């Protein structure tokens, strides 16, 4: 009555289940594998400090990105690669805040 079960089919079933779940999540867009070309490096952007009485020149051609304020955080959207967006952060990974929209506050009941 004490017959031993072979664990190999159970292990293979578990591995197949995990791989199947990952593939379904990836297919429906719930899982995204980031690639290096998906990221916009912070070093690609420079802030020009405005000083009264000092002229500075910028290109008339617009950048390939647009910025919008969401929940008090500045979000960049890439116009060349549709669907690519990201939050603008500083070198310490702190999000750049927006002035035009207030950050939502937690209200106590």
Gaussian input, Z-matrix of N, CA and C with variables (Angstrom, degrees):
# hf/3-21g

backbone

0 1
 N
 C     1     B1
 C     2     B2     1     A1
 N     3     B3     2     A2     1     D1
 C     4     B4     3     A3     2     D2
 C     5     B5     4     A4     3     D3
 N     6     B6     5     A5     4     D4
 C     7     B7     6     A6     5     D5
 C     8     B8     7     A7     6     D6
 N     9     B9     8     A8     7     D7
 C    10    B10     9     A9     8     D8
 C    11    B11    10    A10     9     D9
 N    12    B12    11    A11    10    D10
 C    13    B13    12    A12    11    D11
 C    14    B14    13    A13    12    D12
 N    15    B15    14    A14    13    D13
 C    16    B16    15    A15    14    D14
 C    17    B17    16    A16    15    D15
 N    18    B18    17    A17    16    D16
 C    19    B19    18    A18    17    D17
 C    20    B20    19    A19    18    D18
 N    21    B21    20    A20    19    D19
 C    22    B22    21    A21    20    D20
 C    23    B23    22    A22    21    D21
 N    24    B24    23    A23    22    D22
 C    25    B25    24    A24    23    D23
 C    26    B26    25    A25    24    D24
 N    27    B27    26    A26    25    D25
 C    28    B28    27    A27    26    D26
 C    29    B29    28    A28    27    D27
 N    30    B30    29    A29    28    D28
 C    31    B31    30    A30    29    D29
 C    32    B32    31    A31    30    D30
 N    33    B33    32    A32    31    D31
 C    34    B34    33    A33    32    D32
 C    35    B35    34    A34    33    D33
 N    36    B36    35    A35    34    D34
 C    37    B37    36    A36    35    D35
 C    38    B38    37    A37    36    D36
 N    39    B39    38    A38    37    D37
 C    40    B40    39    A39    38    D38
 C    41    B41    40    A40    39    D39
 N    42    B42    41    A41    40    D40
 C    43    B43    42    A42    41    D41
 C    44    B44    43    A43    42    D42
 N    45    B45    44    A44    43    D43
 C    46    B46    45    A45    44    D44
 C    47    B47    46    A46    45    D45
 N    48    B48    47    A47    46    D46
 C    49    B49    48    A48    47    D47
 C    50    B50    49    A49    48    D48
 N    51    B51    50    A50    49    D49
 C    52    B52    51    A51    50    D50
 C    53    B53    52    A52    51    D51
 N    54    B54    53    A53    52    D52
 C    55    B55    54    A54    53    D53
 C    56    B56    55    A55    54    D54
 N    57    B57    56    A56    55    D55
 C    58    B58    57    A57    56    D56
 C    59    B59    58    A58    57    D57
 N    60    B60    59    A59    58    D58
 C    61    B61    60    A60    59    D59
 C    62    B62    61    A61    60    D60
 N    63    B63    62    A62    61    D61
 C    64    B64    63    A63    62    D62
 C    65    B65    64    A64    63    D63
 N    66    B66    65    A65    64    D64
 C    67    B67    66    A66    65    D65
 C    68    B68    67    A67    66    D66
 N    69    B69    68    A68    67    D67
 C    70    B70    69    A69    68    D68
 C    71    B71    70    A70    69    D69
 N    72    B72    71    A71    70    D70
 C    73    B73    72    A72    71    D71
 C    74    B74    73    A73    72    D72
 N    75    B75    74    A74    73    D73
 C    76    B76    75    A75    74    D74
 C    77    B77    76    A76    75    D75
 N    78    B78    77    A77    76    D76
 C    79    B79    78    A78    77    D77
 C    80    B80    79    A79    78    D78
 N    81    B81    80    A80    79    D79
 C    82    B82    81    A81    80    D80
 C    83    B83    82    A82    81    D81
 N    84    B84    83    A83    82    D82
 C    85    B85    84    A84    83    D83
 C    86    B86    85    A85    84    D84
 N    87    B87    86    A86    85    D85
 C    88    B88    87    A87    86    D86
 C    89    B89    88    A88    87    D87
 N    90    B90    89    A89    88    D88
 C    91    B91    90    A90    89    D89
 C    92    B92    91    A91    90    D90
 N    93    B93    92    A92    91    D91
 C    94    B94    93    A93    92    D92
 C    95    B95    94    A94    93    D93
 N    96    B96    95    A95    94    D94
 C    97    B97    96    A96    95    D95
 C    98    B98    97    A97    96    D96
 N    99    B99    98    A98    97    D97
 C   100   B100    99    A99    98    D98
 C   101   B101   100   A100    99    D99
 N   102   B102   101   A101   100   D100
 C   103   B103   102   A102   101   D101
 C   104   B104   103   A103   102   D102
 N   105   B105   104   A104   103   D103
 C   106   B106   105   A105   104   D104
 C   107   B107   106   A106   105   D105
 N   108   B108   107   A107   106   D106
 C   109   B109   108   A108   107   D107
 C   110   B110   109   A109   108   D108
 N   111   B111   110   A110   109   D109
 C   112   B112   111   A111   110   D110
 C   113   B113   112   A112   111   D111
 N   114   B114   113   A113   112   D112
 C   115   B115   114   A114   113   D113
 C   116   B116   115   A115   114   D114
 N   117   B117   116   A116   115   D115
 C   118   B118   117   A117   116   D116
 C   119   B119   118   A118   117   D117
 N   120   B120   119   A119   118   D118
 C   121   B121   120   A120   119   D119
 C   122   B122   121   A121   120   D120
 N   123   B123   122   A122   121   D121
 C   124   B124   123   A123   122   D122
 C   125   B125   124   A124   123   D123
 N   126   B126   125   A125   124   D124
 C   127   B127   126   A126   125   D125
 C   128   B128   127   A127   126   D126
 N   129   B129   128   A128   127   D127
 C   130   B130   129   A129   128   D128
 C   131   B131   130   A130   129   D129
 N   132   B132   131   A131   130   D130
 C   133   B133   132   A132   131   D131
 C   134   B134   133   A133   132   D132
 N   135   B135   134   A134   133   D133
 C   136   B136   135   A135   134   D134
 C   137   B137   136   A136   135   D135
 N   138   B138   137   A137   136   D136
 C   139   B139   138   A138   137   D137
 C   140   B140   139   A139   138   D138
 N   141   B141   140   A140   139   D139
 C   142   B142   141   A141   140   D140
 C   143   B143   142   A142   141   D141
 N   144   B144   143   A143   142   D142
 C   145   B145   144   A144   143   D143
 C   146   B146   145   A145   144   D144
 N   147   B147   146   A146   145   D145
 C   148   B148   147   A147   146   D146
 C   149   B149   148   A148   147   D147
 N   150   B150   149   A149   148   D148
 C   151   B151   150   A150   149   D149
 C   152   B152   151   A151   150   D150
 N   153   B153   152   A152   151   D151
 C   154   B154   153   A153   152   D152
 C   155   B155   154   A154   153   D153
 N   156   B156   155   A155   154   D154
 C   157   B157   156   A156   155   D155
 C   158   B158   157   A157   156   D156
 N   159   B159   158   A158   157   D157
 C   160   B160   159   A159   158   D158
 C   161   B161   160   A160   159   D159
 N   162   B162   161   A161   160   D160
 C   163   B163   162   A162   161   D161
 C   164   B164   163   A163   162   D162
 N   165   B165   164   A164   163   D163
 C   166   B166   165   A165   164   D164
 C   167   B167   166   A166   165   D165
 N   168   B168   167   A167   166   D166
 C   169   B169   168   A168   167   D167
 C   170   B170   169   A169   168   D168
 N   171   B171   170   A170   169   D169
 C   172   B172   171   A171   170   D170
 C   173   B173   172   A172   171   D171
 N   174   B174   173   A173   172   D172
 C   175   B175   174   A174   173   D173
 C   176   B176   175   A175   174   D174
 N   177   B177   176   A176   175   D175
 C   178   B178   177   A177   176   D176
 C   179   B179   178   A178   177   D177
 N   180   B180   179   A179   178   D178
 C   181   B181   180   A180   179   D179
 C   182   B182   181   A181   180   D180
 N   183   B183   182   A182   181   D181
 C   184   B184   183   A183   182   D182
 C   185   B185   184   A184   183   D183
 N   186   B186   185   A185   184   D184
 C   187   B187   186   A186   185   D185
 C   188   B188   187   A187   186   D186
 N   189   B189   188   A188   187   D187
 C   190   B190   189   A189   188   D188
 C   191   B191   190   A190   189   D189
 N   192   B192   191   A191   190   D190
 C   193   B193   192   A192   191   D191
 C   194   B194   193   A193   192   D192
 N   195   B195   194   A194   193   D193
 C   196   B196   195   A195   194   D194
 C   197   B197   196   A196   195   D195
 N   198   B198   197   A197   196   D196
 C   199   B199   198   A198   197   D197
 C   200   B200   199   A199   198   D198
 N   201   B201   200   A200   199   D199
 C   202   B202   201   A201   200   D200
 C   203   B203   202   A202   201   D201
 N   204   B204   203   A203   202   D202
 C   205   B205   204   A204   203   D203
 C   206   B206   205   A205   204   D204
 N   207   B207   206   A206   205   D205
 C   208   B208   207   A207   206   D206
 C   209   B209   208   A208   207   D207
 N   210   B210   209   A209   208   D208
 C   211   B211   210   A210   209   D209
 C   212   B212   211   A211   210   D210
 N   213   B213   212   A212   211   D211
 C   214   B214   213   A213   212   D212
 C   215   B215   214   A214   213   D213
 N   216   B216   215   A215   214   D214
 C   217   B217   216   A216   215   D215
 C   218   B218   217   A217   216   D216
 N   219   B219   218   A218   217   D217
 C   220   B220   219   A219   218   D218
 C   221   B221   220   A220   219   D219
 N   222   B222   221   A221   220   D220
 C   223   B223   222   A222   221   D221
 C   224   B224   223   A223   222   D222
 N   225   B225   224   A224   223   D223
 C   226   B226   225   A225   224   D224
 C   227   B227   226   A226   225   D225
 N   228   B228   227   A227   226   D226
 C   229   B229   228   A228   227   D227
 C   230   B230   229   A229   228   D228
 N   231   B231   230   A230   229   D229
 C   232   B232   231   A231   230   D230
 C   233   B233   232   A232   231   D231
 N   234   B234   233   A233   232   D232
 C   235   B235   234   A234   233   D233
 C   236   B236   235   A235   234   D234
 N   237   B237   236   A236   235   D235
 C   238   B238   237   A237   236   D236
 C   239   B239   238   A238   237   D237
 N   240   B240   239   A239   238   D238
 C   241   B241   240   A240   239   D239
 C   242   B242   241   A241   240   D240
 N   243   B243   242   A242   241   D241
 C   244   B244   243   A243   242   D242
 C   245   B245   244   A244   243   D243
 N   246   B246   245   A245   244   D244
 C   247   B247   246   A246   245   D245
 C   248   B248   247   A247   246   D246
 N   249   B249   248   A248   247   D247
 C   250   B250   249   A249   248   D248
 C   251   B251   250   A250   249   D249
 N   252   B252   251   A251   250   D250
 C   253   B253   252   A252   251   D251
 C   254   B254   253   A253   252   D252
 N   255   B255   254   A254   253   D253
 C   256   B256   255   A255   254   D254
 C   257   B257   256   A256   255   D255
 N   258   B258   257   A257   256   D256
 C   259   B259   258   A258   257   D257
 C   260   B260   259   A259   258   D258
 N   261   B261   260   A260   259   D259
 C   262   B262   261   A261   260   D260
 C   263   B263   262   A262   261   D261
 N   264   B264   263   A263   262   D262
 C   265   B265   264   A264   263   D263
 C   266   B266   265   A265   264   D264
 N   267   B267   266   A266   265   D265
 C   268   B268   267   A267   266   D266
 C   269   B269   268   A268   267   D267
 N   270   B270   269   A269   268   D268
 C   271   B271   270   A270   269   D269
 C   272   B272   271   A271   270   D270
 N   273   B273   272   A272   271   D271
 C   274   B274   273   A273   272   D272
 C   275   B275   274   A274   273   D273
 N   276   B276   275   A275   274   D274
 C   277   B277   276   A276   275   D275
 C   278   B278   277   A277   276   D276
 N   279   B279   278   A278   277   D277
 C   280   B280   279   A279   278   D278
 C   281   B281   280   A280   279   D279
 N   282   B282   281   A281   280   D280
 C   283   B283   282   A282   281   D281
 C   284   B284   283   A283   282   D282
 N   285   B285   284   A284   283   D283
 C   286   B286   285   A285   284   D284
 C   287   B287   286   A286   285   D285
 N   288   B288   287   A287   286   D286
 C   289   B289   288   A288   287   D287
 C   290   B290   289   A289   288   D288
 N   291   B291   290   A290   289   D289
 C   292   B292   291   A291   290   D290
 C   293   B293   292   A292   291   D291
 N   294   B294   293   A293   292   D292
 C   295   B295   294   A294   293   D293
 C   296   B296   295   A295   294   D294
 N   297   B297   296   A296   295   D295
 C   298   B298   297   A297   296   D296
 C   299   B299   298   A298   297   D297
 N   300   B300   299   A299   298   D298
 C   301   B301   300   A300   299   D299
 C   302   B302   301   A301   300   D300
 N   303   B303   302   A302   301   D301
 C   304   B304   303   A303   302   D302
 C   305   B305   304   A304   303   D303
 N   306   B306   305   A305   304   D304
 C   307   B307   306   A306   305   D305
 C   308   B308   307   A307   306   D306
 N   309   B309   308   A308   307   D307
 C   310   B310   309   A309   308   D308
 C   311   B311   310   A310   309   D309
 N   312   B312   311   A311   310   D310
 C   313   B313   312   A312   311   D311
 C   314   B314   313   A313   312   D312
 N   315   B315   314   A314   313   D313
 C   316   B316   315   A315   314   D314
 C   317   B317   316   A316   315   D315
 N   318   B318   317   A317   316   D316
 C   319   B319   318   A318   317   D317
 C   320   B320   319   A319   318   D318
 N   321   B321   320   A320   319   D319
 C   322   B322   321   A321   320   D320
 C   323   B323   322   A322   321   D321
 N   324   B324   323   A323   322   D322
 C   325   B325   324   A324   323   D323
 C   326   B326   325   A325   324   D324

   B1=1.4440
   B2=1.5200
   B3=1.3046
   B4=1.4545
   B5=1.5249
   B6=1.2903
   B7=1.4653
   B8=1.5242
   B9=1.3115
   B10=1.4636
   B11=1.5226
   B12=1.3223
   B13=1.4636
   B14=1.5132
   B15=1.2949
   B16=1.4560
   B17=1.5385
   B18=1.3433
   B19=1.4763
   B20=1.5296
   B21=1.3134
   B22=1.4697
   B23=1.5253
   B24=1.3533
   B25=1.4607
   B26=1.5294
   B27=1.3308
   B28=1.4669
   B29=1.5288
   B30=1.3077
   B31=1.4668
   B32=1.5203
   B33=1.3224
   B34=1.4670
   B35=1.5244
   B36=1.3318
   B37=1.4643
   B38=1.5264
   B39=1.3242
   B40=1.4627
   B41=1.5192
   B42=1.3229
   B43=1.4643
   B44=1.5286
   B45=1.3353
   B46=1.4733
   B47=1.5211
   B48=1.3269
   B49=1.4677
   B50=1.5221
   B51=1.3258
   B52=1.4653
   B53=1.5236
   B54=1.3309
   B55=1.4708
   B56=1.5214
   B57=1.3250
   B58=1.4679
   B59=1.5178
   B60=1.3281
   B61=1.4637
   B62=1.5208
   B63=1.3250
   B64=1.4665
   B65=1.5256
   B66=1.3142
   B67=1.4700
   B68=1.5346
   B69=1.3199
   B70=1.4679
   B71=1.5222
   B72=1.3467
   B73=1.4660
   B74=1.5195
   B75=1.3195
   B76=1.4680
   B77=1.5230
   B78=1.3273
   B79=1.4680
   B80=1.5273
   B81=1.3275
   B82=1.4611
   B83=1.5274
   B84=1.3226
   B85=1.4571
   B86=1.5112
   B87=1.3302
   B88=1.4558
   B89=1.5182
   B90=1.3079
   B91=1.4539
   B92=1.5173
   B93=1.3234
   B94=1.4652
   B95=1.5175
   B96=1.3173
   B97=1.4548
   B98=1.5194
   B99=1.3218
   B100=1.4599
   B101=1.5195
   B102=1.3297
   B103=1.4560
   B104=1.5199
   B105=1.2924
   B106=1.4596
   B107=1.5235
   B108=1.3315
   B109=1.4649
   B110=1.5251
   B111=1.3426
   B112=1.4571
   B113=1.5261
   B114=1.3078
   B115=1.4614
   B116=1.5292
   B117=1.3140
   B118=1.4646
   B119=1.5259
   B120=1.2992
   B121=1.4554
   B122=1.5128
   B123=1.3095
   B124=1.4564
   B125=1.5175
   B126=1.3215
   B127=1.4576
   B128=1.5253
   B129=1.3182
   B130=1.4553
   B131=1.5208
   B132=1.3261
   B133=1.4585
   B134=1.5174
   B135=1.3271
   B136=1.4610
   B137=1.5200
   B138=1.3111
   B139=1.4537
   B140=1.5283
   B141=1.3110
   B142=1.4563
   B143=1.5236
   B144=1.3102
   B145=1.4599
   B146=1.5180
   B147=1.3185
   B148=1.4623
   B149=1.5280
   B150=1.3215
   B151=1.4606
   B152=1.5196
   B153=1.3195
   B154=1.4588
   B155=1.5279
   B156=1.3155
   B157=1.4535
   B158=1.5155
   B159=1.3097
   B160=1.4560
   B161=1.5243
   B162=1.3287
   B163=1.4583
   B164=1.5268
   B165=1.3099
   B166=1.4624
   B167=1.5187
   B168=1.3152
   B169=1.4519
   B170=1.5207
   B171=1.3395
   B172=1.4572
   B173=1.5233
   B174=1.2970
   B175=1.4588
   B176=1.5219
   B177=1.3171
   B178=1.4607
   B179=1.5206
   B180=1.3302
   B181=1.4677
   B182=1.5396
   B183=1.3285
   B184=1.4679
   B185=1.5261
   B186=1.3153
   B187=1.4659
   B188=1.5231
   B189=1.3193
   B190=1.4588
   B191=1.5211
   B192=1.3259
   B193=1.4509
   B194=1.5142
   B195=1.3370
   B196=1.4626
   B197=1.5231
   B198=1.3181
   B199=1.4589
   B200=1.5217
   B201=1.3255
   B202=1.4458
   B203=1.5220
   B204=1.3120
   B205=1.4563
   B206=1.5237
   B207=1.3381
   B208=1.4588
   B209=1.5151
   B210=1.3255
   B211=1.4661
   B212=1.5225
   B213=1.3250
   B214=1.4529
   B215=1.5151
   B216=1.3384
   B217=1.4589
   B218=1.5270
   B219=1.3321
   B220=1.4523
   B221=1.5274
   B222=1.3268
   B223=1.4590
   B224=1.5219
   B225=1.3425
   B226=1.4561
   B227=1.5195
   B228=1.3306
   B229=1.4582
   B230=1.5215
   B231=1.3108
   B232=1.4592
   B233=1.5218
   B234=1.3170
   B235=1.4605
   B236=1.5267
   B237=1.3427
   B238=1.4602
   B239=1.5221
   B240=1.3252
   B241=1.4651
   B242=1.5215
   B243=1.3125
   B244=1.4637
   B245=1.5225
   B246=1.3029
   B247=1.4542
   B248=1.5099
   B249=1.3305
   B250=1.4621
   B251=1.5229
   B252=1.3091
   B253=1.4583
   B254=1.5141
   B255=1.3087
   B256=1.4493
   B257=1.5107
   B258=1.3020
   B259=1.4581
   B260=1.5229
   B261=1.3159
   B262=1.4583
   B263=1.5226
   B264=1.3415
   B265=1.4679
   B266=1.5235
   B267=1.3439
   B268=1.4593
   B269=1.5246
   B270=1.3393
   B271=1.4620
   B272=1.5247
   B273=1.3193
   B274=1.4655
   B275=1.5275
   B276=1.3245
   B277=1.4633
   B278=1.5242
   B279=1.3475
   B280=1.4604
   B281=1.5155
   B282=1.3104
   B283=1.4670
   B284=1.5210
   B285=1.3354
   B286=1.4585
   B287=1.5233
   B288=1.3250
   B289=1.4648
   B290=1.5207
   B291=1.3381
   B292=1.4622
   B293=1.5239
   B294=1.3207
   B295=1.4542
   B296=1.5224
   B297=1.3276
   B298=1.4622
   B299=1.5095
   B300=1.3131
   B301=1.4530
   B302=1.5119
   B303=1.3169
   B304=1.4584
   B305=1.5164
   B306=1.3251
   B307=1.4520
   B308=1.5233
   B309=1.3356
   B310=1.4790
   B311=1.5257
   B312=1.3062
   B313=1.4566
   B314=1.5253
   B315=1.3304
   B316=1.4621
   B317=1.5146
   B318=1.3343
   B319=1.4432
   B320=1.5181
   B321=1.3179
   B322=1.4587
   B323=1.5226
   B324=1.3380
   B325=1.4785
   B326=1.4941
   A1=113.09
   A2=117.10
   A3=119.18
   A4=109.11
   A5=113.66
   A6=117.45
   A7=108.69
   A8=116.60
   A9=120.88
   A10=109.87
   A11=114.75
   A12=120.89
   A13=108.81
   A14=115.01
   A15=121.14
   A16=108.24
   A17=120.29
   A18=121.32
   A19=113.65
   A20=119.02
   A21=120.68
   A22=112.09
   A23=121.72
   A24=119.51
   A25=113.26
   A26=117.13
   A27=119.54
   A28=111.52
   A29=117.02
   A30=121.07
   A31=110.22
   A32=117.76
   A33=121.04
   A34=111.38
   A35=117.91
   A36=121.43
   A37=110.40
   A38=117.64
   A39=121.20
   A40=112.15
   A41=116.79
   A42=120.89
   A43=110.62
   A44=117.11
   A45=120.85
   A46=110.85
   A47=117.81
   A48=121.10
   A49=111.35
   A50=116.92
   A51=120.62
   A52=110.61
   A53=117.29
   A54=120.28
   A55=111.20
   A56=117.19
   A57=120.55
   A58=111.85
   A59=116.82
   A60=120.94
   A61=111.11
   A62=117.68
   A63=121.55
   A64=110.38
   A65=117.79
   A66=120.94
   A67=111.49
   A68=118.11
   A69=121.29
   A70=110.25
   A71=117.54
   A72=120.05
   A73=111.21
   A74=117.84
   A75=121.26
   A76=111.01
   A77=117.59
   A78=121.86
   A79=111.34
   A80=117.52
   A81=120.95
   A82=113.11
   A83=118.38
   A84=121.38
   A85=115.84
   A86=118.26
   A87=120.68
   A88=112.40
   A89=117.14
   A90=122.34
   A91=108.19
   A92=116.65
   A93=120.83
   A94=108.81
   A95=116.20
   A96=121.61
   A97=107.57
   A98=117.20
   A99=122.02
   A100=110.51
   A101=114.29
   A102=121.20
   A103=108.49
   A104=116.54
   A105=120.41
   A106=111.60
   A107=117.41
   A108=119.03
   A109=112.30
   A110=118.25
   A111=121.22
   A112=111.99
   A113=118.02
   A114=121.76
   A115=110.99
   A116=115.41
   A117=121.60
   A118=106.57
   A119=116.77
   A120=120.16
   A121=110.46
   A122=115.90
   A123=121.18
   A124=111.35
   A125=116.80
   A126=120.15
   A127=112.01
   A128=117.97
   A129=121.00
   A130=111.86
   A131=117.72
   A132=121.83
   A133=109.33
   A134=115.32
   A135=121.03
   A136=108.16
   A137=116.47
   A138=120.22
   A139=108.60
   A140=116.05
   A141=120.97
   A142=107.83
   A143=116.20
   A144=120.78
   A145=108.83
   A146=115.18
   A147=119.48
   A148=109.23
   A149=114.42
   A150=121.87
   A151=107.13
   A152=115.20
   A153=119.66
   A154=110.87
   A155=115.14
   A156=121.29
   A157=114.24
   A158=118.77
   A159=122.01
   A160=108.74
   A161=115.42
   A162=119.97
   A163=109.97
   A164=115.26
   A165=120.51
   A166=107.88
   A167=115.41
   A168=120.66
   A169=110.05
   A170=115.44
   A171=121.95
   A172=108.09
   A173=116.31
   A174=121.82
   A175=110.44
   A176=116.45
   A177=120.70
   A178=111.77
   A179=116.75
   A180=120.24
   A181=109.07
   A182=117.94
   A183=119.47
   A184=111.82
   A185=115.82
   A186=121.58
   A187=110.10
   A188=115.95
   A189=121.14
   A190=112.41
   A191=117.59
   A192=121.59
   A193=110.23
   A194=115.43
   A195=120.69
   A196=106.98
   A197=116.10
   A198=121.16
   A199=109.12
   A200=114.62
   A201=120.73
   A202=108.09
   A203=116.03
   A204=120.88
   A205=109.63
   A206=116.55
   A207=122.50
   A208=108.39
   A209=115.94
   A210=121.47
   A211=112.09
   A212=117.11
   A213=121.38
   A214=115.23
   A215=118.33
   A216=122.62
   A217=108.42
   A218=117.48
   A219=122.52
   A220=109.94
   A221=116.84
   A222=122.99
   A223=108.50
   A224=116.53
   A225=122.19
   A226=109.94
   A227=115.77
   A228=122.09
   A229=107.97
   A230=117.02
   A231=122.02
   A232=108.87
   A233=117.52
   A234=121.41
   A235=111.81
   A236=118.54
   A237=121.80
   A238=111.09
   A239=116.87
   A240=122.13
   A241=107.83
   A242=115.96
   A243=120.93
   A244=110.18
   A245=115.99
   A246=121.17
   A247=114.06
   A248=117.18
   A249=119.90
   A250=108.65
   A251=116.15
   A252=120.79
   A253=108.56
   A254=115.86
   A255=119.95
   A256=111.14
   A257=115.73
   A258=122.79
   A259=107.88
   A260=116.89
   A261=121.22
   A262=108.67
   A263=116.03
   A264=121.64
   A265=109.00
   A266=115.43
   A267=119.95
   A268=109.51
   A269=116.86
   A270=120.39
   A271=112.55
   A272=118.47
   A273=122.02
   A274=111.68
   A275=117.01
   A276=124.35
   A277=113.05
   A278=116.82
   A279=121.48
   A280=107.79
   A281=116.95
   A282=121.85
   A283=110.80
   A284=115.79
   A285=121.72
   A286=107.65
   A287=116.70
   A288=122.29
   A289=111.45
   A290=115.41
   A291=122.65
   A292=109.72
   A293=115.44
   A294=120.61
   A295=110.31
   A296=116.86
   A297=121.21
   A298=114.81
   A299=118.16
   A300=120.87
   A301=108.55
   A302=115.91
   A303=118.94
   A304=110.86
   A305=115.09
   A306=120.59
   A307=108.48
   A308=118.20
   A309=119.34
   A310=110.55
   A311=115.50
   A312=121.99
   A313=109.40
   A314=116.10
   A315=120.76
   A316=107.95
   A317=116.78
   A318=121.13
   A319=109.35
   A320=115.85
   A321=120.76
   A322=108.04
   A323=117.37
   A324=119.74
   A325=113.29
   D1=-27.80
   D2=179.26
   D3=-89.55
   D4=77.43
   D5=179.71
   D6=-93.74
   D7=137.64
   D8=-177.61
   D9=-81.15
   D10=139.97
   D11=177.46
   D12=-94.34
   D13=145.28
   D14=178.29
   D15=-81.19
   D16=118.41
   D17=-176.53
   D18=-77.55
   D19=-13.13
   D20=-175.86
   D21=-61.59
   D22=-45.34
   D23=177.52
   D24=-61.63
   D25=-35.68
   D26=177.69
   D27=-66.50
   D28=-41.43
   D29=178.71
   D30=-65.12
   D31=-45.29
   D32=178.87
   D33=-63.35
   D34=-38.21
   D35=177.26
   D36=-63.91
   D37=-41.74
   D38=178.15
   D39=-63.38
   D40=-44.59
   D41=179.13
   D42=-64.44
   D43=-43.09
   D44=178.64
   D45=-63.81
   D46=-37.68
   D47=178.31
   D48=-64.58
   D49=-43.48
   D50=179.14
   D51=-64.57
   D52=-46.37
   D53=178.80
   D54=-62.76
   D55=-41.15
   D56=178.20
   D57=-62.52
   D58=-41.66
   D59=178.57
   D60=-63.66
   D61=-44.35
   D62=178.92
   D63=-62.25
   D64=-42.40
   D65=-179.50
   D66=-65.20
   D67=-41.10
   D68=178.89
   D69=-66.37
   D70=-43.60
   D71=178.03
   D72=-62.77
   D73=-40.03
   D74=178.22
   D75=-66.49
   D76=-42.18
   D77=-178.64
   D78=-61.52
   D79=-41.88
   D80=-177.72
   D81=-86.78
   D82=2.44
   D83=173.33
   D84=87.86
   D85=8.41
   D86=178.19
   D87=-83.71
   D88=-10.92
   D89=-179.61
   D90=-130.57
   D91=128.40
   D92=-178.43
   D93=-128.09
   D94=127.32
   D95=175.70
   D96=-92.84
   D97=111.33
   D98=-176.10
   D99=-71.81
   D100=139.09
   D101=175.86
   D102=-113.04
   D103=160.10
   D104=-177.99
   D105=-61.52
   D106=-35.57
   D107=-178.56
   D108=-74.29
   D109=-8.80
   D110=177.16
   D111=-77.84
   D112=-17.84
   D113=-173.70
   D114=-96.51
   D115=139.66
   D116=171.05
   D117=-103.58
   D118=120.87
   D119=-177.55
   D120=-76.59
   D121=143.47
   D122=178.24
   D123=-61.82
   D124=-29.30
   D125=-178.56
   D126=-66.95
   D127=-12.81
   D128=178.39
   D129=-78.08
   D130=-8.37
   D131=-178.23
   D132=-116.81
   D133=145.51
   D134=179.03
   D135=-134.47
   D136=137.39
   D137=176.53
   D138=-93.61
   D139=127.90
   D140=176.08
   D141=-95.10
   D142=116.04
   D143=-179.50
   D144=-77.45
   D145=129.97
   D146=179.34
   D147=-91.28
   D148=127.08
   D149=178.70
   D150=-121.80
   D151=133.08
   D152=-177.39
   D153=-60.53
   D154=128.38
   D155=178.32
   D156=88.58
   D157=-5.18
   D158=-179.71
   D159=-107.24
   D160=126.38
   D161=178.59
   D162=-89.06
   D163=145.78
   D164=173.09
   D165=-137.84
   D166=154.40
   D167=-175.72
   D168=-113.28
   D169=137.60
   D170=173.93
   D171=-129.22
   D172=157.45
   D173=179.84
   D174=-69.63
   D175=144.91
   D176=175.81
   D177=-76.05
   D178=-22.50
   D179=178.81
   D180=-74.04
   D181=132.18
   D182=-179.24
   D183=-73.05
   D184=157.67
   D185=177.23
   D186=-72.18
   D187=166.03
   D188=178.94
   D189=-79.72
   D190=-0.12
   D191=-179.87
   D192=-119.52
   D193=151.55
   D194=170.83
   D195=-123.51
   D196=153.57
   D197=-178.95
   D198=-117.18
   D199=145.77
   D200=178.11
   D201=-144.08
   D202=152.45
   D203=-177.67
   D204=-97.51
   D205=122.30
   D206=176.60
   D207=-127.77
   D208=121.22
   D209=177.97
   D210=52.24
   D211=37.01
   D212=176.69
   D213=79.82
   D214=9.37
   D215=-179.08
   D216=-121.77
   D217=139.30
   D218=-179.74
   D219=-81.15
   D220=119.62
   D221=-178.10
   D222=-113.46
   D223=131.64
   D224=178.47
   D225=-100.00
   D226=138.09
   D227=175.36
   D228=-118.79
   D229=130.49
   D230=178.45
   D231=-86.48
   D232=127.24
   D233=-178.02
   D234=-85.61
   D235=-18.03
   D236=178.96
   D237=-80.51
   D238=-44.52
   D239=179.75
   D240=-107.50
   D241=96.71
   D242=-176.97
   D243=-59.06
   D244=138.84
   D245=179.81
   D246=90.33
   D247=-10.41
   D248=179.80
   D249=-87.86
   D250=121.51
   D251=178.05
   D252=-144.08
   D253=163.06
   D254=179.79
   D255=-166.96
   D256=164.43
   D257=179.27
   D258=-94.43
   D259=133.77
   D260=177.61
   D261=-78.30
   D262=123.07
   D263=-178.51
   D264=-126.46
   D265=161.90
   D266=175.42
   D267=-90.61
   D268=-173.11
   D269=-175.86
   D270=-66.15
   D271=-15.89
   D272=178.18
   D273=-100.60
   D274=15.44
   D275=178.12
   D276=63.25
   D277=30.83
   D278=175.37
   D279=-95.67
   D280=133.50
   D281=-177.08
   D282=-69.77
   D283=140.21
   D284=175.95
   D285=-78.75
   D286=124.98
   D287=-176.66
   D288=-87.57
   D289=158.69
   D290=178.44
   D291=-104.57
   D292=147.30
   D293=177.50
   D294=-90.79
   D295=-30.19
   D296=-173.77
   D297=-71.42
   D298=-15.37
   D299=-178.29
   D300=-136.76
   D301=133.97
   D302=-178.29
   D303=-76.85
   D304=145.95
   D305=176.08
   D306=-72.99
   D307=131.88
   D308=-179.47
   D309=-63.03
   D310=137.49
   D311=179.78
   D312=-107.59
   D313=147.71
   D314=176.64
   D315=-78.20
   D316=125.48
   D317=179.69
   D318=-97.14
   D319=136.14
   D320=179.47
   D321=-91.90
   D322=135.79
   D323=-179.99
   D324=-71.45

